[in-house]
Amino acid sequence: MPPGVVPYTSQSWVVSNDRMRSLGWHPNHTNEEAWVASHEPGPLDRMPARRRQELALVVSVLAVVGAVVGVALILQRVRRRSGGRLDQ
């Protein structure tokens, strides 16, 4: 990266839209058009919202079940090592 560009990438800067327009600038695209042009849709973006919600619910349930099973296995291992007594 050229040294002259570093300040622009490390510190955000804002220019008033009105000031730019007064100097003769006009936008070629709306915000929505710029987003569509620059955004590469992923697999979740192609999925309907309801299906994404269902998928998130399934993943959450699996995570909770996995955590419960993990804790049960750890407790079982601790009990075996202590001979069935947890007060040692």
LUMTOR-206780 format. One record per atom (N, C-alpha, C): residue in one letter; atom name; x, y, z. Coordinates in steps of 0.1 Angstrom, whole numbers, plus 5000, padded with zeros to 4 digits. Example, Ala and Ser with C-alpha at 12.3 -4.5 7.8 and 13.67 -1.06 7.14 Angstrom:
BEGIN
> A:N:5132:4943:5078
> A:CA:5123:4955:5078
> A:C:5132:4967:5078
> S:N:5128:4978:5071
> S:CA:5137:4989:5071
> S:C:5129:5000:5079
// end
This chain:
BEGIN
> M:N:5008:4988:5000
> M:CA:5000:5000:5000
> M:C:5009:5012:5000
> P:N:5006:5022:4991
> P:CA:5014:5034:4991
> P:C:5013:5042:5004
> P:N:5024:5048:5009
> P:CA:5024:5055:5022
> P:C:5013:5066:5023
> G:N:5011:5072:5012
> G:CA:5001:5084:5011
> G:C:4987:5079:5014
> V:N:4984:5066:5012
> V:CA:4970:5062:5013
> V:C:4967:5057:5027
> V:N:4977:5054:5035
> V:CA:4976:5049:5049
> V:C:4967:5058:5057
> P:N:4968:5071:5058
> P:CA:4959:5079:5066
> P:C:4944:5077:5063
> Y:N:4941:5075:5050
> Y:CA:4927:5073:5045
> Y:C:4922:5060:5049
> T:N:4930:5050:5051
> T:CA:4925:5037:5055
> T:C:4925:5035:5070
> S:N:4933:5042:5077
> S:CA:4933:5040:5092
> S:C:4924:5049:5099
> Q:N:4920:5060:5093
> Q:CA:4911:5070:5100
> Q:C:4899:5073:5091
> S:N:4887:5072:5096
> S:CA:4876:5074:5088
> S:C:4874:5089:5085
> W:N:4869:5093:5074
> W:CA:4867:5107:5071
> W:C:4853:5108:5064
> V:N:4847:5120:5066
> V:CA:4834:5122:5061
> V:C:4834:5136:5053
> V:N:4828:5136:5042
> V:CA:4826:5148:5034
> V:C:4812:5151:5032
> S:N:4807:5163:5034
> S:CA:4793:5166:5033
> S:C:4789:5164:5019
> N:N:4777:5158:5017
> N:CA:4771:5156:5004
> N:C:4768:5169:4997
> D:N:4763:5179:5005
> D:CA:4760:5192:5000
> D:C:4772:5199:4995
> R:N:4783:5198:5002
> R:CA:4796:5205:4997
> R:C:4800:5199:4984
> M:N:4800:5186:4983
> M:CA:4804:5179:4971
> M:C:4795:5183:4959
> R:N:4782:5184:4961
> R:CA:4773:5188:4951
> R:C:4775:5202:4946
> S:N:4779:5211:4956
> S:CA:4781:5225:4953
> S:C:4794:5226:4944
> L:N:4802:5216:4944
> L:CA:4814:5217:4936
> L:C:4812:5210:4922
> G:N:4800:5205:4920
> G:CA:4796:5200:4907
> G:C:4795:5184:4907
> W:N:4797:5178:4918
> W:CA:4797:5163:4918
> W:C:4782:5159:4919
> H:N:4779:5148:4912
> H:CA:4766:5142:4913
> H:C:4768:5127:4913
> P:N:4760:5120:4921
> P:CA:4761:5105:4922
> P:C:4757:5098:4909
> N:N:4764:5087:4906
> N:CA:4760:5079:4895
> N:C:4750:5068:4899
> H:N:4750:5064:4911
> H:CA:4742:5053:4916
> H:C:4736:5057:4930
> T:N:4725:5051:4933
> T:CA:4719:5053:4946
> T:C:4726:5043:4956
> N:N:4723:5045:4968
> N:CA:4729:5036:4978
> N:C:4725:5021:4976
> E:N:4713:5019:4972
> E:CA:4708:5006:4969
> E:C:4715:5000:4957
> E:N:4717:5007:4947
> E:CA:4724:5003:4935
> E:C:4738:4999:4938
> A:N:4745:5008:4946
> A:CA:4759:5005:4950
> A:C:4760:4992:4958
> W:N:4750:4990:4967
> W:CA:4750:4978:4975
> W:C:4749:4966:4966
> V:N:4739:4966:4957
> V:CA:4737:4954:4949
> V:C:4750:4952:4940
> A:N:4756:4962:4935
> A:CA:4767:4961:4926
> A:C:4779:4956:4934
> S:N:4781:4959:4947
> S:CA:4793:4955:4954
> S:C:4791:4943:4963
> H:N:4779:4938:4965
> H:CA:4776:4927:4974
> H:C:4776:4914:4966
> E:N:4784:4905:4970
> E:CA:4784:4891:4965
> E:C:4775:4883:4974
> P:N:4763:4879:4969
> P:CA:4754:4871:4977
> P:C:4760:4857:4981
> G:N:4758:4854:4994
> G:CA:4762:4841:4998
> G:C:4751:4831:4999
> P:N:4753:4819:5003
> P:CA:4742:4809:5003
> P:C:4731:4813:5012
> L:N:4733:4820:5023
> L:CA:4722:4824:5032
> L:C:4714:4835:5026
> D:N:4721:4843:5018
> D:CA:4713:4854:5011
> D:C:4703:4849:5001
> R:N:4706:4838:4995
> R:CA:4697:4832:4985
> R:C:4685:4824:4992
> M:N:4686:4822:5005
> M:CA:4676:4814:5012
> M:C:4665:4823:5017
> P:N:4653:4819:5016
> P:CA:4642:4827:5022
> P:C:4643:4830:5037
> A:N:4638:4841:5042
> A:CA:4639:4844:5056
> A:C:4634:4834:5065
> R:N:4623:4828:5062
> R:CA:4617:4817:5070
> R:C:4626:4805:5071
> R:N:4632:4801:5060
> R:CA:4642:4790:5060
> R:C:4654:4793:5069
> R:N:4659:4806:5068
> R:CA:4671:4810:5076
> R:C:4667:4809:5091
> Q:N:4655:4813:5094
> Q:CA:4651:4813:5108
> Q:C:4650:4799:5113
> E:N:4644:4790:5105
> E:CA:4643:4776:5109
> E:C:4657:4770:5111
> L:N:4666:4773:5102
> L:CA:4680:4768:5102
> L:C:4687:4773:5115
> A:N:4685:4786:5119
> A:CA:4691:4791:5131
> A:C:4685:4784:5143
> L:N:4672:4781:5143
> L:CA:4666:4774:5154
> L:C:4672:4760:5156
> V:N:4674:4753:5145
> V:CA:4679:4739:5145
> V:C:4694:4740:5150
> V:N:4701:4749:5145
> V:CA:4715:4750:5150
> V:C:4716:4754:5165
> S:N:4707:4762:5170
> S:CA:4707:4766:5184
> S:C:4703:4754:5192
> V:N:4693:4746:5188
> V:CA:4689:4734:5196
> V:C:4700:4724:5196
> L:N:4707:4722:5185
> L:CA:4718:4713:5185
> L:C:4729:4717:5194
> A:N:4732:4730:5194
> A:CA:4742:4735:5203
> A:C:4739:4733:5218
> V:N:4726:4735:5221
> V:CA:4722:4733:5235
> V:C:4723:4718:5239
> V:N:4718:4710:5230
> V:CA:4719:4695:5232
> V:C:4733:4691:5233
> G:N:4742:4696:5225
> G:CA:4756:4693:5225
> G:C:4762:4697:5239
> A:N:4759:4709:5243
> A:CA:4764:4714:5256
> A:C:4759:4705:5268
> V:N:4747:4701:5267
> V:CA:4741:4692:5278
> V:C:4748:4679:5278
> V:N:4750:4673:5266
> V:CA:4756:4660:5265
> V:C:4771:4661:5270
> G:N:4778:4672:5266
> G:CA:4791:4674:5270
> G:C:4793:4675:5285
> V:N:4784:4683:5291
> V:CA:4784:4684:5306
> V:C:4782:4670:5313
> A:N:4772:4663:5307
> A:CA:4769:4649:5313
> A:C:4781:4640:5311
> L:N:4788:4640:5300
> L:CA:4800:4632:5299
> L:C:4811:4636:5308
> I:N:4813:4649:5310
> I:CA:4823:4654:5320
> I:C:4820:4649:5334
> L:N:4807:4651:5338
> L:CA:4803:4646:5351
> L:C:4805:4631:5353
> Q:N:4802:4624:5343
> Q:CA:4803:4609:5343
> Q:C:4818:4606:5345
> R:N:4827:4612:5338
> R:CA:4841:4610:5339
> R:C:4846:4613:5353
> V:N:4842:4624:5358
> V:CA:4846:4628:5372
> V:C:4841:4618:5382
> R:N:4829:4614:5381
> R:CA:4824:4604:5390
> R:C:4832:4591:5390
> R:N:4835:4587:5378
> R:CA:4843:4574:5377
> R:C:4857:4576:5383
> R:N:4863:4587:5381
> R:CA:4877:4589:5387
> R:C:4876:4591:5402
> S:N:4865:4596:5407
> S:CA:4864:4598:5422
> S:C:4857:4586:5429
> G:N:4854:4575:5421
> G:CA:4848:4564:5427
> G:C:4833:4566:5431
> G:N:4827:4575:5424
> G:CA:4813:4577:5427
> G:C:4810:4588:5437
> R:N:4820:4593:5443
> R:CA:4818:4604:5453
> R:C:4823:4617:5447
> L:N:4815:4627:5448
> L:CA:4818:4641:5442
> L:C:4824:4650:5453
> D:N:4824:4645:5466
> D:CA:4827:4654:5477
> D:C:4842:4654:5480
> Q:N:4850:4648:5472
> Q:CA:4865:4647:5475
> Q:C:4872:4659:5470
// end
